Amino acid sequence: MTGALDGVRVVEVASFWGAWAGKLLGDLGADVVVVEPPGGHATRGFGPFADDEPHHDRSLWWWYYNTSKRSVVIDLDTPRGSEEFRRLIADADERKRLAVAARAAAAKIPTWQESAKIVARTLETLT
């Protein structure tokens, strides 16, 4: 099935507030890649859980808000992670800079501001 945003890549580094915006973009056909820290995104701990068994892979909240997305683990606090992140966003069409987590990543990785290929969007401009 194709969507209105087929061929568009979105790199999502966001707090839980941005997950819904990423879900909408993914549901419209964008290739949304969620960047998670080692150990997984904090929202993987949000209940309820499948079969009432708490586990980071069983969060129904995570499953709902991250349908139509892919996930990658990158440690943004390391030089290797910063380089992996730069490679990931080099081909991105969109990025969501949402809430505190994204602003912290932007401060650590100047490529956020340097990359002319990426269109900066905040939650306010997506709504």
N, C-alpha and C positions, 0 to 999 in steps of 0.2 A: 504494500500500500504506500502511496506517495502522499506527501503533504506540502503545504504552502512553503515550508522552510527547508525542503529537501536540498542537500548540498551545503547547508550552512552549519558551521561548527561553532559551538558555544563552549567555552571553558568556564565552569562554575566553581568559584572559590567563595563560598557564602556561608552565612549563618543559617539557622533553620528558617529565618524569615524569607530568605531568597529561594528556598526549595520549591515553593509553589510557582514562582516565575519560571524557573528552569523546567519544571514539569510541563507548564503550558507550552514553552518553546519546543520541548521534546515531543509533546503530543501533536504539534504542528509539523513535525518532520525534521527538526534540527537534530544534528548529532551533538548531544549534550554530554560533556565529559566532566564528571564531578571529581574534584581534587580532594582527597581525604588525607589526613595526617596518619602517621603510623599508629596502629591500634584502632583505626576507624573513626569516622565522624561521630561526634557526640550524640547526634540524633539517632544513631543505631541503638542507643539505650532507652529511647522513648517507648513506653508501652502504649497500647496493649501489645502482647506478644502472641504469636501463633501457638495454639494449644496451651496458652498460659504458661509457657516455659521461657523465662527471660534469657535472652541470648542476643548478641549483636547481629546475628543473621536472621533473627525471628521477629524483629520489630515491624509491626504492621504499619506504624507511622512511616518508617523508612521505606518500606515497600511501596506504599501509596505515593509518597512525594518523589520517589526516584524511579518510577516507571518511565520508560522511554529514555533512559539515561545509561551511560557507561560510567564506571568508576575506576580511578587510578589512585594508588597510594604514593604520595610524594612528601618527603620530609623537607619542608621549606626552610628549615633552620640549618641545613647543611649545604656546602658548596655543590655537592653532587645533585641534591634535590633542586637547588636553584637552577642549575643547568638543565635538568630534566624539564623543569617548569618552563624555562625559556623556549626549549624545543617544542613543547606542547602548544604554547600560545602563538608560536611563529606562524602556524597555519590556521589560527582561529579567525573567524569572521566577527564574532561577538564575544564579549566577556562581560560577566556580571560582577561589578564591584559593589557588593552589598554588605552593609553592616560592619561591625568591628573586625571580624576575621579577614575580610577582603582588604580593608584598609591597612591592617597589619601586614598582610602579604605584600601589598603595594609598596609599603615603606621599606621592606626587606629586599625587594626585587625591582630595581629601577626600570627593568624592561617593560613593566606595565605602562610607564609613561613614554618610553622610547618607541614602542612599536607603532608605526603609522598604519599598519594593516588592521589594527584592532579598533573597533568602535566602542568607546566607553559608554556604558549605560548604567544608570543607577536605578534603584527600585522606583523612584519617582518618575523617571522617563519611560519605564516599562508599563506604568499604570495609566 
